[in-house]
Amino acid sequence: MTSSRRPDLTDTTTLDEALAYRVLRLARRLRYDLACVLQGWDAGLSPEQFAILFRLHERDGRIQRELGDAVLDDRPNITRQVHALVERGLVERRVDPDDGRSRRVHLTAAGRAFFDDLLPQVVARRRALFGDVDAADLAAFARVLDGVEARLVDGVPPDPT
């Protein structure tokens, strides 16, 4: 599917060779693969719900708006996803003691145990997918992604040519 030649950012002959499209395609495939892992494990979670549990695993008691992606502005979706996790008893909302208008989201004991059982399954799948990629190549790939994202965040102006 992909070429072994060095990508040319000015080549507009085929969408499949465009680096931005390849990143998008990979992201979509990784999301689909995660959905399949979650479905196969009978977790009953969407990839977005898994990400919320992961954020809470990293730091429990986050304000709900911290669970979304500020760039993508997915707050309404996050509200629905958190509600579904509350309904399943995996998380709970508590009033923020410092700001009564805000709610903090916490893993329940069942949610923590559920995530702790699920995470190794996801990690094993990721290892299988990336297992034959050299560590130096992965580090370089991460640096490239971080650099492009930083330029997007910094608002690099479009090239006038």
SEKE-543292 format. One record per residue: residue number from 1; x, y, z of N, C-alpha, C in turn; residue in three letters. Coordinates in pm, 1 decimal. Atoms other than C-alpha are relative to their C-alpha. Layout:
+-----+----------+----------+----------+----------+----------+----------+----------+----------+----------+-----+
:   n :     n.px :     n.py :     n.pz :    ca.px :    ca.py :    ca.pz :     c.px :     c.py :     c.pz : res :
+-----+----------+----------+----------+----------+----------+----------+----------+----------+----------+-----+
: NUM :        X :        Y :        Z :        X :        Y :        Z :        X :        Y :        Z : ALA :
...
+-----+----------+----------+----------+----------+----------+----------+----------+----------+----------+-----+
END
This chain:
+-----+----------+----------+----------+----------+----------+----------+----------+----------+----------+-----+
:   n :     n.px :     n.py :     n.pz :    ca.px :    ca.py :    ca.pz :     c.px :     c.py :     c.pz : res :
+-----+----------+----------+----------+----------+----------+----------+----------+----------+----------+-----+
:   1 :     82.2 :   -120.0 :      0.0 :      0.0 :      0.0 :      0.0 :     86.3 :    126.0 :      0.0 : MET :
:   2 :    -82.9 :   -119.2 :     -7.0 :    282.9 :    241.4 :     77.0 :    127.1 :    -20.3 :    -80.6 : THR :
:   3 :   -118.9 :      1.1 :     83.3 :    585.0 :    328.3 :   -127.8 :    124.7 :     -0.7 :     87.1 : SER :
:   4 :   -125.9 :     -2.3 :    -73.7 :    945.6 :    275.2 :    -20.9 :     80.6 :    125.5 :    -33.2 : SER :
:   5 :    -74.0 :   -121.4 :     34.5 :   1049.9 :    602.0 :   -182.9 :    -20.4 :    105.1 :    109.0 : ARG :
:   6 :      9.8 :   -106.8 :   -100.3 :   1111.0 :    909.5 :     30.5 :   -120.8 :     87.4 :    -32.6 : ARG :
:   7 :    118.7 :    -82.2 :     25.7 :    786.9 :   1104.7 :     71.2 :     37.5 :    141.1 :    -44.2 : PRO :
:   8 :    -18.9 :   -135.4 :     50.3 :    771.2 :   1430.8 :   -120.0 :   -125.5 :     78.5 :     37.4 : ASP :
:   9 :    115.3 :    -76.1 :    -48.4 :    546.5 :   1686.5 :     48.6 :    -68.2 :     80.2 :   -110.0 : LEU :
:  10 :     60.4 :    -77.0 :    109.3 :    486.7 :   1861.4 :   -283.7 :    -66.8 :    -89.6 :   -104.1 : THR :
:  11 :     58.7 :     94.2 :     95.6 :    377.3 :   1546.0 :   -468.7 :   -149.9 :     -9.8 :     24.1 : ASP :
:  12 :    145.9 :      4.2 :    -11.9 :      4.9 :   1571.9 :   -531.6 :    -61.0 :   -100.5 :    -97.7 : THR :
:  13 :     50.4 :     95.5 :     99.5 :    -27.2 :   1278.6 :   -771.5 :    -93.0 :   -103.8 :     61.2 : THR :
:  14 :     84.5 :    101.7 :    -62.1 :   -188.8 :   1042.2 :   -520.5 :    -22.7 :     30.7 :    147.2 : THR :
:  15 :     34.9 :    -23.5 :   -139.9 :   -369.4 :   1086.1 :   -191.9 :     65.6 :   -102.4 :     90.9 : LEU :
:  16 :    -54.6 :    106.4 :    -83.6 :   -241.6 :    753.0 :    -61.7 :    145.9 :     21.7 :     38.9 : ASP :
:  17 :   -139.6 :    -28.7 :    -33.4 :    117.0 :    884.3 :    -65.3 :     15.7 :    125.9 :     85.4 : GLU :
:  18 :     -8.6 :   -123.4 :    -79.0 :     37.4 :   1210.9 :    115.3 :     20.0 :    -35.1 :    147.2 : ALA :
:  19 :    -32.7 :     34.4 :   -138.0 :    193.1 :   1198.4 :    461.0 :   -114.8 :     29.8 :     96.1 : LEU :
:  20 :    109.4 :    -33.8 :    -91.6 :    -94.6 :   1375.7 :    635.4 :   -112.8 :   -102.2 :    -11.4 : ALA :
:  21 :    104.1 :    100.3 :     18.7 :   -340.2 :   1129.7 :    483.4 :     42.1 :   -134.1 :     59.6 : TYR :
:  22 :    -49.3 :    125.4 :    -56.6 :   -122.0 :    836.4 :    584.8 :     -9.7 :      1.4 :    152.1 : ARG :
:  23 :     13.9 :    -11.9 :   -145.5 :   -117.7 :    963.6 :    944.6 :   -147.5 :    -15.1 :     38.9 : VAL :
:  24 :    143.2 :     11.2 :    -25.8 :   -496.3 :   1004.2 :    935.9 :    -47.9 :   -144.3 :    -15.7 : LEU :
:  25 :     40.3 :    138.6 :     25.8 :   -540.8 :    658.0 :    787.0 :     48.5 :    -91.8 :    111.9 : ARG :
:  26 :    -53.7 :     81.2 :   -108.8 :   -315.1 :    505.3 :   1051.9 :    -77.0 :     24.6 :    129.3 : LEU :
:  27 :     75.4 :    -31.5 :   -122.3 :   -497.2 :    686.7 :   1333.1 :   -136.8 :    -67.8 :     -2.4 : ALA :
:  28 :    131.2 :     63.6 :     11.0 :   -830.4 :    559.2 :   1205.9 :     10.9 :   -151.2 :     14.8 : ARG :
:  29 :    -18.2 :    144.5 :    -12.4 :   -698.6 :    204.5 :   1175.6 :     34.7 :    -39.2 :    143.4 : ARG :
:  30 :    -32.1 :     28.0 :   -140.0 :   -550.6 :    218.3 :   1525.0 :   -124.4 :     10.9 :     87.9 : LEU :
:  31 :    124.3 :    -14.2 :    -75.9 :   -884.1 :    341.8 :   1662.0 :    -89.7 :   -120.5 :    -23.3 : ARG :
:  32 :     81.7 :    116.4 :     32.3 :  -1067.7 :     62.0 :   1479.8 :     56.3 :   -124.9 :     67.4 : TYR :
:  33 :    -63.1 :    114.8 :    -63.4 :   -816.5 :   -193.0 :   1608.0 :    -27.7 :     -0.2 :    150.2 : ASP :
:  34 :     31.1 :     -9.4 :   -142.4 :   -866.8 :    -67.6 :   1964.9 :   -145.9 :    -37.8 :     24.9 : LEU :
:  35 :    141.1 :     36.2 :    -14.1 :  -1243.7 :    -94.9 :   1918.0 :    -17.4 :   -152.0 :     -9.2 : ALA :
:  36 :      8.6 :    145.9 :     13.7 :  -1195.6 :   -456.6 :   1805.7 :     54.8 :    -70.4 :    124.0 : CYS :
:  37 :    -55.8 :     58.3 :   -122.4 :   -975.3 :   -534.9 :   2107.7 :   -102.4 :     12.2 :    112.4 : VAL :
:  38 :     98.9 :    -21.0 :   -106.0 :  -1236.2 :   -383.6 :   2338.9 :   -121.6 :    -89.3 :    -19.3 : LEU :
:  39 :    114.7 :     85.9 :     29.7 :  -1515.4 :   -572.7 :   2165.3 :     35.9 :   -147.1 :     24.1 : GLN :
:  40 :    -43.7 :    138.2 :    -18.7 :  -1317.1 :   -897.8 :   2165.9 :     14.4 :    -36.8 :    146.0 : GLY :
:  41 :    -14.2 :     23.2 :   -143.7 :  -1251.9 :   -862.9 :   2537.1 :   -135.4 :     12.8 :     67.8 : TRP :
:  42 :    137.2 :    -18.2 :    -48.5 :  -1625.3 :   -797.4 :   2574.1 :     -4.8 :    107.8 :    108.1 : ASP :
:  43 :     -7.7 :   -108.7 :    -97.3 :  -1544.2 :   -475.1 :   2755.3 :   -122.3 :     90.6 :     -6.1 : ALA :
:  44 :    115.2 :    -87.7 :     12.6 :  -1847.7 :   -292.6 :   2621.1 :     36.9 :    146.9 :      5.1 : GLY :
:  45 :    -49.8 :   -138.1 :     -1.2 :  -1639.2 :     24.4 :   2587.8 :     29.1 :     46.4 :   -141.4 : LEU :
:  46 :    -48.5 :    -62.1 :    122.4 :  -1579.1 :    262.1 :   2301.9 :    145.2 :     41.5 :     23.1 : SER :
:  47 :   -135.4 :    -52.5 :    -18.8 :  -1222.0 :    380.0 :   2237.2 :      1.1 :    130.1 :     79.8 : PRO :
:  48 :      6.4 :   -126.5 :    -74.4 :  -1330.1 :    720.0 :   2374.4 :    -19.9 :    -26.2 :    149.3 : GLU :
:  49 :     19.9 :     33.8 :   -140.9 :  -1452.5 :    562.2 :   2697.7 :    127.2 :    -59.1 :     59.5 : GLN :
:  50 :   -128.4 :     52.8 :    -45.9 :  -1126.2 :    370.3 :   2724.3 :     95.5 :    114.9 :     29.8 : PHE :
:  51 :    -89.4 :   -115.1 :    -20.3 :   -938.5 :    701.3 :   2686.4 :    -36.7 :     74.4 :    128.9 : ALA :
:  52 :     42.1 :    -66.4 :   -124.0 :  -1146.0 :    854.7 :   2968.0 :     49.2 :    -79.3 :    120.9 : ILE :
:  53 :    -49.7 :     82.0 :   -111.1 :  -1067.2 :    562.3 :   3196.5 :    151.5 :     12.3 :     13.3 : LEU :
:  54 :   -145.7 :    -12.8 :     -3.7 :   -700.2 :    595.1 :   3100.7 :     39.2 :    133.7 :     63.3 : PHE :
:  55 :    -29.0 :   -131.8 :    -59.7 :   -699.6 :    968.4 :   3183.9 :    -20.0 :     -3.8 :    151.2 : ARG :
:  56 :     26.2 :      9.6 :   -143.6 :   -851.1 :    888.0 :   3523.3 :    100.0 :    -92.6 :     67.3 : LEU :
:  57 :   -105.6 :     87.1 :    -51.1 :   -598.2 :    607.8 :   3570.4 :    127.6 :     82.2 :     21.1 : HIS :
:  58 :   -118.8 :    -86.4 :    -11.6 :   -323.4 :    867.3 :   3510.0 :    -13.4 :     94.5 :    119.0 : GLU :
:  59 :     25.5 :    -94.5 :   -111.3 :   -479.4 :   1116.4 :   3753.2 :   -149.4 :      1.1 :     26.2 : ARG :
:  60 :    140.1 :     10.3 :    -36.4 :   -805.9 :   1042.9 :   3924.2 :    -51.1 :    134.3 :     50.8 : ASP :
:  61 :     62.4 :   -120.5 :    -53.0 :  -1049.1 :   1317.6 :   4015.3 :     15.2 :    121.8 :    -89.1 : GLY :
:  62 :    -10.3 :   -111.7 :     93.4 :  -1015.3 :   1530.6 :   3704.9 :   -134.9 :     68.4 :    -14.7 : ARG :
:  63 :    120.8 :    -71.5 :     38.0 :  -1266.4 :   1798.9 :   3623.6 :    -39.5 :    -54.5 :   -137.2 : ILE :
:  64 :     47.1 :     67.2 :    121.6 :  -1482.5 :   1661.8 :   3342.8 :     58.2 :     61.4 :   -126.8 : GLN :
:  65 :    -51.6 :    -62.5 :    123.2 :  -1360.1 :   1916.5 :   3086.5 :    145.7 :    -37.2 :    -26.6 : ARG :
:  66 :   -138.6 :     43.5 :     19.2 :  -1003.6 :   1788.8 :   3141.7 :      8.6 :   -136.5 :    -68.7 : GLU :
:  67 :      0.0 :    133.7 :     58.8 :  -1106.8 :   1450.8 :   3004.0 :     -7.4 :      2.4 :   -151.8 : LEU :
:  68 :     12.0 :    -11.6 :    145.0 :  -1165.9 :   1577.3 :   2651.8 :    125.0 :     56.3 :    -61.8 : GLY :
:  69 :   -109.1 :    -58.1 :     75.7 :   -938.5 :   1710.8 :   2386.4 :    -37.4 :    144.2 :    -31.7 : ASP :
:  70 :     33.0 :   -141.5 :     16.8 :   -936.3 :   2089.7 :   2397.0 :      3.5 :     43.2 :   -145.7 : ALA :
:  71 :    -12.1 :    -37.5 :    140.4 :   -830.1 :   2113.3 :   2034.6 :   -122.2 :    -46.6 :    -79.3 : VAL :
:  72 :    113.4 :     56.0 :     73.3 :  -1110.3 :   1890.2 :   1910.1 :   -134.3 :     48.1 :     54.7 : LEU :
:  73 :    120.5 :    -52.9 :    -63.8 :  -1363.2 :   2052.7 :   2147.1 :   -111.7 :   -104.5 :     -0.7 : ASP :
:  74 :     95.4 :    109.8 :     -1.6 :  -1541.2 :   1726.8 :   2210.9 :    -78.6 :     -8.2 :    131.3 : ASP :
:  75 :     68.0 :     -0.7 :   -129.8 :  -1712.4 :   1834.2 :   2535.6 :   -136.5 :    -68.3 :      0.2 : ARG :
:  76 :    129.3 :     70.1 :     -5.3 :  -2066.5 :   1720.8 :   2443.4 :     15.7 :   -151.8 :     -6.1 : PRO :
:  77 :    -24.6 :    143.4 :      9.3 :  -1933.1 :   1378.8 :   2347.1 :     56.1 :    -52.9 :    132.0 : ASN :
:  78 :    -57.9 :     42.3 :   -127.5 :  -1729.5 :   1358.4 :   2668.5 :   -110.7 :    -12.3 :    104.5 : ILE :
:  79 :    111.2 :      5.4 :    -95.0 :  -2044.0 :   1435.5 :   2869.8 :    -78.8 :   -129.6 :    -18.2 : THR :
:  80 :     73.1 :    124.8 :     27.4 :  -2226.5 :   1144.8 :   2700.8 :     81.7 :   -122.3 :     40.9 : ARG :
:  81 :    -84.4 :    114.9 :    -32.2 :  -1931.5 :    910.4 :   2744.2 :     14.4 :    -17.3 :    151.5 : GLN :
:  82 :    -10.6 :      7.6 :   -146.0 :  -1886.8 :    996.3 :   3113.1 :   -131.3 :    -51.0 :     58.4 : VAL :
:  83 :    130.5 :     45.5 :    -48.3 :  -2260.2 :    949.8 :   3167.4 :    -13.3 :   -151.9 :    -16.4 : HIS :
:  84 :      7.1 :    144.4 :     23.7 :  -2239.2 :    601.2 :   3012.9 :     88.5 :    -76.3 :     99.0 : ALA :
:  85 :    -89.7 :     64.8 :    -96.4 :  -1943.9 :    515.7 :   3239.1 :    -57.1 :      6.0 :    141.3 : LEU :
:  86 :     68.4 :    -10.5 :   -129.6 :  -2137.8 :    641.6 :   3542.9 :   -108.6 :   -106.9 :      8.7 : VAL :
:  87 :    108.3 :     99.0 :      3.3 :  -2433.6 :    422.9 :   3440.9 :     52.7 :   -142.3 :     21.4 : GLU :
:  88 :    -60.5 :    133.6 :    -15.3 :  -2200.7 :    120.5 :   3430.3 :     68.4 :    -18.2 :    134.2 : ARG :
:  89 :    -63.0 :      8.6 :   -131.4 :  -2061.4 :    202.2 :   3773.7 :    151.1 :      2.3 :     -4.0 : GLY :
:  90 :   -145.7 :     -3.7 :     13.6 :  -1707.1 :    251.7 :   3643.7 :     59.7 :    130.9 :     49.0 : LEU :
:  91 :    -44.2 :   -131.0 :    -50.1 :  -1679.9 :    620.9 :   3734.7 :   -115.2 :     64.0 :     76.5 : VAL :
:  92 :    101.8 :    -78.7 :    -69.0 :  -1860.7 :    865.4 :   3956.4 :     38.8 :    146.5 :     -6.2 : GLU :
:  93 :    -20.9 :   -144.9 :     -3.8 :  -1903.2 :   1240.8 :   3955.7 :    -17.7 :     44.6 :    144.4 : ARG :
:  94 :      9.8 :    -58.4 :   -133.7 :  -1840.5 :   1432.1 :   4276.1 :     13.2 :    150.5 :    -12.3 : ARG :
:  95 :    -10.4 :   -145.6 :     -2.2 :  -1882.4 :   1799.1 :   4355.1 :    142.9 :     37.3 :     34.7 : VAL :
:  96 :   -135.1 :    -51.1 :    -26.2 :  -1549.6 :   1983.7 :   4342.2 :     -5.2 :     77.7 :    131.3 : ASP :
:  97 :      4.3 :    -70.1 :   -128.8 :  -1478.6 :   2094.0 :   4701.1 :     43.8 :    147.0 :     -9.3 : PRO :
:  98 :    -47.2 :   -137.7 :     16.5 :  -1310.4 :   2411.8 :   4570.6 :    -93.0 :     84.4 :    -86.0 : ASP :
:  99 :     91.4 :    -71.5 :     88.7 :  -1581.4 :   2502.9 :   4318.7 :   -126.6 :    -83.4 :    -15.0 : ASP :
: 100 :    123.7 :     76.4 :     -2.7 :  -1932.9 :   2377.5 :   4381.0 :    -69.6 :    -11.4 :   -134.4 : GLY :
: 101 :     61.2 :      7.3 :    132.9 :  -2025.2 :   2442.7 :   4016.4 :     62.0 :   -109.8 :    -85.3 : ARG :
: 102 :    -72.4 :    100.5 :     78.7 :  -1772.2 :   2189.2 :   3888.1 :    -18.4 :   -138.4 :     60.2 : SER :
: 103 :      4.3 :    139.3 :    -43.2 :  -1778.8 :   1812.9 :   3904.5 :    133.5 :    -64.4 :    -35.0 : ARG :
: 104 :   -120.3 :     78.7 :     23.7 :  -1477.6 :   1591.8 :   3939.6 :    -41.8 :   -143.4 :    -27.0 : ARG :
: 105 :     32.0 :    137.3 :     38.0 :  -1479.7 :   1246.3 :   3784.0 :    105.5 :    -90.9 :     61.5 : VAL :
: 106 :    -87.9 :     94.8 :    -69.0 :  -1335.3 :    955.9 :   3979.9 :    -30.5 :   -141.2 :    -45.5 : HIS :
: 107 :     19.7 :    142.9 :     20.9 :  -1280.9 :    590.5 :   3905.4 :    -62.7 :    -58.3 :    125.7 : LEU :
: 108 :     49.4 :     76.9 :   -112.8 :  -1488.8 :    366.6 :   4127.7 :     96.3 :   -116.8 :     21.6 : THR :
: 109 :    -84.1 :    118.4 :    -22.4 :  -1323.8 :     59.4 :   4279.9 :    -20.9 :   -100.2 :   -113.6 : ALA :
: 110 :     29.1 :     91.4 :    111.8 :  -1499.0 :   -147.4 :   4011.2 :     64.1 :     50.9 :   -128.6 : ALA :
: 111 :    -60.2 :    -59.1 :    118.5 :  -1377.0 :     93.6 :   3742.2 :    150.1 :    -17.5 :     -2.2 : GLY :
: 112 :   -146.1 :     17.2 :     -9.3 :  -1019.5 :     75.4 :   3866.6 :     36.9 :   -145.8 :    -29.3 : ARG :
: 113 :    -28.3 :    142.3 :     22.3 :  -1026.6 :   -306.5 :   3874.4 :    -23.0 :    -37.0 :   -147.3 : ALA :
: 114 :     32.3 :     26.2 :    139.8 :  -1190.1 :   -318.2 :   3530.1 :    112.2 :     49.9 :    -90.2 : PHE :
: 115 :   -106.6 :    -57.1 :     82.1 :   -926.9 :    -87.5 :   3380.3 :    129.9 :    -77.1 :     18.7 : PHE :
: 116 :   -123.4 :     74.0 :    -26.8 :   -641.7 :   -273.8 :   3549.9 :      2.0 :   -135.8 :    -68.7 : ASP :
: 117 :      7.8 :    125.9 :     73.2 :   -764.3 :   -597.4 :   3389.4 :      8.8 :     21.6 :   -151.0 : ASP :
: 118 :      7.4 :    -27.1 :    142.8 :   -817.9 :   -437.7 :   3048.5 :    131.3 :     53.1 :    -58.0 : LEU :
: 119 :   -120.3 :    -64.7 :     52.4 :   -497.1 :   -236.1 :   3012.2 :    103.5 :    -98.4 :    -54.9 : LEU :
: 120 :    -99.0 :     93.2 :     57.0 :   -263.5 :   -536.7 :   2968.5 :    -41.8 :    -57.2 :   -135.3 : PRO :
: 121 :     48.1 :     49.0 :    128.6 :   -483.7 :   -658.3 :   2681.0 :     30.5 :    100.2 :   -111.4 : GLN :
: 122 :    -24.6 :   -105.4 :     98.0 :   -451.4 :   -325.5 :   2501.9 :    150.4 :     14.2 :    -24.8 : VAL :
: 123 :   -145.3 :    -11.4 :     13.5 :    -77.7 :   -302.9 :   2570.3 :     55.3 :   -117.1 :    -81.9 : VAL :
: 124 :    -46.7 :    116.8 :     75.9 :    -25.6 :   -655.5 :   2437.0 :    -29.2 :     17.5 :   -148.9 : ALA :
: 125 :     34.5 :    -21.4 :    141.0 :   -206.0 :   -564.4 :   2115.7 :     90.7 :    104.6 :    -62.9 : ARG :
: 126 :    -88.6 :   -104.5 :     53.2 :     -2.2 :   -246.2 :   2071.6 :    140.6 :    -54.4 :    -20.5 : ARG :
: 127 :   -132.9 :     60.8 :     15.8 :    317.0 :   -443.0 :   2128.6 :      4.7 :    -88.1 :   -124.4 : ARG :
: 128 :      5.2 :     84.3 :    119.9 :    209.0 :   -689.0 :   1860.6 :      4.7 :     85.6 :   -126.6 : ALA :
: 129 :      3.9 :    -86.7 :    118.0 :    141.1 :   -404.4 :   1617.6 :    133.3 :     70.1 :    -24.9 : LEU :
: 130 :   -122.4 :    -79.1 :     13.6 :    460.7 :   -208.4 :   1684.9 :    125.8 :    -81.2 :     31.6 : PHE :
: 131 :   -108.4 :     82.5 :    -50.0 :    678.8 :   -501.5 :   1795.1 :    123.5 :     -5.9 :    -86.5 : GLY :
: 132 :   -117.5 :     13.7 :     86.0 :    903.9 :   -519.6 :   1491.5 :     59.3 :    134.4 :    -41.5 : ASP :
: 133 :    -53.2 :   -132.1 :     32.1 :    963.3 :   -144.4 :   1471.8 :    112.4 :     31.7 :     98.4 : VAL :
: 134 :   -117.7 :    -32.9 :    -80.8 :   1306.5 :    -43.6 :   1596.8 :    -31.7 :    114.9 :     96.3 : ASP :
: 135 :     26.2 :   -101.7 :   -102.2 :   1299.3 :    163.7 :   1917.6 :     45.3 :    139.3 :    -45.1 : ALA :
: 136 :    -48.4 :   -130.3 :     48.5 :   1504.5 :    439.8 :   1753.6 :    -95.8 :     57.3 :   -104.6 : ALA :
: 137 :     97.3 :    -46.1 :     99.6 :   1256.4 :    457.0 :   1464.8 :   -127.8 :     49.5 :     67.5 : ASP :
: 138 :    119.0 :    -44.9 :    -73.3 :    964.3 :    479.5 :   1708.6 :     24.2 :    135.4 :     66.2 : LEU :
: 139 :    -32.3 :   -127.7 :    -64.1 :   1139.2 :    758.5 :   1896.8 :      4.8 :    112.1 :   -103.2 : ALA :
: 140 :     -5.5 :   -100.6 :    106.2 :   1206.2 :    944.4 :   1570.8 :   -140.7 :     33.8 :    -48.5 : ALA :
: 141 :    138.6 :    -20.1 :     42.0 :    843.2 :    897.4 :   1464.2 :    -73.6 :     87.4 :    101.2 : PHE :
: 142 :     64.4 :    -79.8 :   -104.8 :    723.8 :   1035.9 :   1798.1 :     48.6 :    145.2 :     -4.8 : ALA :
: 143 :    -54.0 :   -135.9 :      9.6 :    956.3 :   1338.5 :   1761.3 :    -60.0 :     74.9 :   -118.7 : ARG :
: 144 :     59.0 :    -63.5 :    119.0 :    824.1 :   1407.9 :   1410.5 :   -145.1 :     38.9 :     28.9 : VAL :
: 145 :    139.8 :    -30.4 :    -32.7 :    462.2 :   1384.3 :   1526.3 :     -9.4 :    117.2 :     97.0 : LEU :
: 146 :      1.8 :   -109.2 :    -98.0 :    533.0 :   1608.5 :   1826.3 :     36.3 :    133.3 :    -64.8 : ASP :
: 147 :    -41.6 :   -123.3 :     66.4 :    708.6 :   1864.0 :   1605.2 :   -108.7 :     57.4 :    -89.1 : GLY :
: 148 :    108.2 :    -47.3 :     87.3 :    427.6 :   1883.6 :   1350.7 :   -115.8 :     50.9 :     85.0 : VAL :
: 149 :    109.0 :    -44.8 :    -86.9 :    168.1 :   1905.3 :   1628.4 :     33.3 :    133.6 :     65.6 : GLU :
: 150 :    -40.2 :   -126.9 :    -62.0 :    364.8 :   2182.7 :   1799.4 :    -15.5 :    116.0 :    -97.9 : ALA :
: 151 :     16.1 :   -106.8 :     99.2 :    369.7 :   2382.2 :   1476.8 :   -147.9 :     30.6 :    -23.1 : ARG :
: 152 :    144.5 :    -23.1 :     13.3 :     -6.4 :   2335.0 :   1443.0 :    -53.7 :     78.6 :    118.9 : LEU :
: 153 :     44.7 :    -69.0 :   -121.3 :    -60.9 :   2445.0 :   1802.7 :     49.6 :    143.9 :      1.5 : VAL :
: 154 :    -58.1 :   -133.9 :      2.2 :    170.5 :   2743.7 :   1756.8 :    -57.4 :     87.3 :   -109.9 : ASP :
: 155 :     62.2 :    -78.1 :    106.3 :    -26.3 :   2848.8 :   1451.2 :     96.0 :     45.0 :   -107.9 : GLY :
: 156 :    -92.7 :    -32.9 :    108.0 :    244.8 :   2834.8 :   1187.7 :    -84.2 :     49.0 :   -118.8 : VAL :
: 157 :     80.6 :    -52.4 :    112.8 :    112.8 :   3055.1 :    905.1 :     17.0 :    -85.0 :   -125.7 : PRO :
: 158 :    -10.6 :     76.0 :    126.0 :     38.4 :   2889.8 :    569.3 :    108.3 :     57.7 :    -89.9 : PRO :
: 159 :   -101.4 :    -40.9 :     97.3 :    308.0 :   2900.2 :    304.8 :    -72.2 :     70.8 :   -115.6 : ASP :
: 160 :     70.1 :    -73.7 :    103.8 :    202.9 :   3168.4 :     54.1 :     24.1 :    -49.8 :   -142.8 : PRO :
: 161 :    -30.2 :     47.3 :    135.9 :    352.2 :   2978.9 :   -243.0 :    -96.3 :   -103.9 :    -47.6 : THR :
+-----+----------+----------+----------+----------+----------+----------+----------+----------+----------+-----+
END
